[in-house]
Amino acid sequence: QSKVLQIPQSQQYWKCYKINGFECKILDFNDPFSTEVKPRILLMGLRRSGKSSIQKVVFHKMSPNETLFLESTNKICREDVSNSSFVNFQIWDFPGQIDFFDPTFDYEMIFRGTGALIFVIDSQDDYMEALARLHLTVTRAYKVNPDINFEIFIHKVDGLSDDHKIETQRDIHQRANDDLADAGLEKIHLSFYLTSIYDHSIFEAFSKVVQKLIPQLPTLENLLNIFISNSGIEKAFLFDVVSKIYIATDSTPVDMQTYELCCDMIDVVIDISCIYGLKDDGTGTPYDKESMAIIKLNNTTVLYLKEVTKFLALVCFVREESFERKGLIDYNFHCFRKAIQEVFEVRMKVVRSRKHQSHLQKNKRPTPNGTPRMPL
């Protein structure tokens, strides 16, 4: 769920700042228990660049046209994404009008412990001011936390021609990297994505951002490579069904059209399951372990979807002649799902262990009056 940060002044680890007359109350990121064991993604950029629209479309299924009526964000919002053991992170949406580098503001606490920083640039606007803010944000964030992944969304490209898209990306890429080179920071790597909420590009970009935060990604990719090589499958994606973010795919290149077909298939399966998959009294879940779908395209290609977990689905591209060996594919899928479950179990053991350690450390902290906490 989305949480707007409105916490009582007396609560520990929260700080209130007033910058240029703008009151900002945020979590003290120095608190090691603020995000438990979840990676944190910061969503930054100038006002009206499209940050909140991205969040609403990707994680709240809001129609892109409805985002036209969103008001400008004036509070820092936290989005907890916990769809599965792999897709498990927090998104912090920062208002563009706040100057986080004001001397009265401790920006170091923002970047400490952050996994990825997404900076959104409006491609249809004059982006010189955005590039200046980007450079300031990246250089200071890197000094605090060199492990941050810097992701640049060149947004609202739906209003640009194909040639203009390429030219805009080249210009922003060149200027941003030249600014870093002039500052002697060539080793900072920036990743650039052309995005729009009116097509699947925003989902693909977010997929690549999230994948970098999944420590099990090499294992998942290896499992998919073994699966497709032994099943005669051309391409396979492991999707988070809720957000349509693909958390892993095999080593073959990803084609945008292929990804769009997979997203459309998930929408079809969920929509039909919501109509026909529930019991007469409306109980049950539309997506469960029996969920499966086959769609035959007019180019001798078959789309095959199978449930992996209650939040994950495997979507495969198979040639019709290879799909005749469906029994072999299903057996290999059974082995694949079993391996995924084992990875889940290892992941959950690590999560439980970290939470237990955090809980023990938290109990060792003194209370506000200085007395030790009593163990629970």
Salt bridges, closest charged atoms under 4 A:
ASP28 OD2 - LYS15 NZ 3.72
GLU36 OE1 - LYS355 NZ 3.99
GLU79 OE1 - HIS60 NE2 2.98
ASP80 OD2 - LYS3 NZ 3.47
ASP80 OD1 - LYS38 NZ 3.74
ASP80 OD2 - ARG78 NH2 3.41
GLU108 OE1 - ARG112 NH2 3.35
ASP122 OD2 - LYS156 NZ 3.34
GLU151 OE2 - LYS212 NZ 3.13
ASP162 OD1 - LYS165 NZ 3.95
GLU167 OE2 - ARG170 NH2 2.76
ASP171 OD1 - ARG175 NE 2.99
GLU204 OE2 - LYS208 NZ 3.92
GLU234 OE2 - ARG319 NE 2.77
ASP250 OD1 - LYS235 NZ 3.41
ASP264 OD1 - HIS200 NE2 3.55
ASP267 OD2 - LYS244 NZ 3.02
GLU307 OE1 - ARG337 NH1 3.00
ASP330 OD2 - LYS326 NZ 2.83
